[in-house]
Amino acid sequence: MRIYMQIPASDGSAPRYYHLHLQEDLLEGWTLVREWGHQGAGGRLLKEHFPDRESAEAALMRVRDDQLRRGYRVVFVQGQEQP
């Protein structure tokens, strides 16, 4: 699953982005990769390991919701399961 979010540019600065994606690792776990920063510049990267996909997806959704409250808007979603 992959989610890309942005805050539009303000006062002449580049837009800010927040990118979340899940990766299955070789040890039967999952990694939530979080990357954020200003568009066109180097960003920050954080990786969190989870024992199963369900807990990794729950963490991804919590982070997404936190960023939505901060003003980010979802631009792109890939791999989201339909109910």
C-alpha positions in Angstrom: 0.0 0.0 0.0 1.2 3.5 -0.8 -0.2 6.9 0.1 1.2 10.2 -1.1 0.0 13.5 0.4 0.8 17.2 -0.1 0.3 20.6 1.5 0.0 23.2 -1.3 2.8 25.8 -1.5 2.4 28.9 0.5 4.3 32.2 0.7 6.7 31.2 -2.2 7.9 28.0 -0.6 7.8 24.6 -2.2 4.9 22.3 -1.4 5.4 19.9 1.5 4.9 16.2 0.9 4.3 13.1 3.1 4.8 9.6 1.5 3.8 6.4 3.3 4.3 2.9 2.0 4.4 -0.7 3.3 7.0 -3.2 2.4 7.1 -6.9 3.2 10.5 -7.8 4.6 12.5 -11.1 4.3 11.8 -12.0 8.0 8.0 -12.4 7.6 7.3 -9.0 8.9 6.3 -5.6 7.4 8.0 -2.2 7.3 6.2 1.1 7.3 8.3 3.6 5.4 7.6 7.3 6.1 9.2 10.1 4.0 8.5 13.8 4.3 9.9 17.2 3.4 9.7 19.9 0.8 9.1 19.0 -2.8 12.3 19.1 -4.8 14.6 18.9 -1.7 16.0 16.1 0.4 13.5 14.8 2.9 13.5 12.8 6.1 13.0 9.0 6.2 11.8 6.8 9.0 11.2 3.0 9.0 9.2 1.1 11.5 9.0 -2.7 11.7 5.8 -4.6 12.5 5.3 -8.3 12.9 2.2 -8.6 10.6 0.5 -6.7 7.8 -2.6 -5.8 9.9 -0.6 -3.9 12.6 1.5 -2.2 9.8 -1.7 -1.1 8.0 -3.2 0.2 11.3 -0.1 2.3 11.9 -0.1 3.6 8.3 -3.8 4.7 8.7 -3.0 6.4 12.1 -0.1 8.4 10.5 -2.3 9.2 7.5 -5.1 10.5 9.8 -2.6 12.6 11.8 -1.3 14.2 8.7 -4.8 14.9 7.3 -5.5 16.8 10.6 -2.4 18.8 10.0 -3.6 20.0 6.6 -2.2 17.4 4.1 -4.4 16.2 1.3 -4.2 12.8 -0.3 -2.9 13.0 -3.9 -2.3 9.4 -4.7 -3.3 6.0 -3.2 -2.1 2.6 -4.6 -3.0 -0.8 -3.4 -5.9 0.1 -1.1 -8.3 -2.8 -0.5 -11.9 -2.0 -1.4 -14.5 -2.9 1.2 
